[in-house]
Amino acid sequence: MTSERQAVDLSCYPLTPGRWADFQALFGERGACGGCWCMWWRLARAQFERGKGEGNREAMRCLVHSGEVPGILAHDGGRAVGWCSIGPRDAFPALDRTRLLKRVDDRPVWSVVCFFVARPYRRRGVSRALLSAAVEYARERGADVVEGYPVIPKKERLPDAFAYTGLLSTFTAVGFREVLRRSDNRPIVRLYLSPVASEAPSS
């Protein structure tokens, strides 16, 4: 993999209504990728397709203004430069419609499902900083287990659009470990936030 460029000094914040404009500026006209607006895991496939673009943007805006925090923003100075989506797994019903990412067991987990980093900030440690902040956010809200669904590149350089759930190396750097793999390049990883959680069986 290409080595990371110089790291940046970031501040990370939950996405609340007061930071909506920052999120919208980061995602831009394309809604991060193809009009997604980070609604892929939250909606039924047909609903997502109908809402591509403005519909998904409005769905996310309504979610944020309802008081739910759908993820964490990274800022460099006054500019949002990165995003990580995290929440209780039940907030992402599309995970259970994906064979590779079906539940490992019946324990309640928080899921990290998406990263988006502004192009000039990629490979500068932003995803790792976001993941660490997301884990702390979940911990503060009583999570015992945080789960991720990273990819393992089959080639030396994976296109950014295919790495939106994060790279395995990012998760392992923060302390996650693999608990299940249903395909060669798509493990399920977990970070146990309490001794009791880590002692319980994962499958």
Sequence and secondary structure as in RCSB ss.txt:
>XXXX:A:sequence
MTSERQAVDLSCYPLTPGRWADFQALFGERGACGGCWCMWWRLARAQFERGKGEGNREAMRCLVHSGEVPGILAH
DGGRAVGWCSIGPRDAFPALDRTRLLKRVDDRPVWSVVCFFVARPYRRRGVSRALLSAAVEYARERGADVVEGYP
VIPKKERLPDAFAYTGLLSTFTAVGFREVLRRSDNRPIVRLYLSPVASEAPSS
>XXXX:A:secstr
          EEEE  GGGHHHHHHHHTTTTTTTT TT TTTS HHHHHHHTTHHHHHHHHHHHHTT   EEEEE
ETTEEEEEEEEEEGGG GGGGGSGGGS SSSS  EEEEEEEE GGGTTTTHHHHHHHHHHHHHHHTT SEEEE  
B  SSSS  GGG TT BHHHHHHHT EEEEESSTT EEEEEE SHHHHHS   
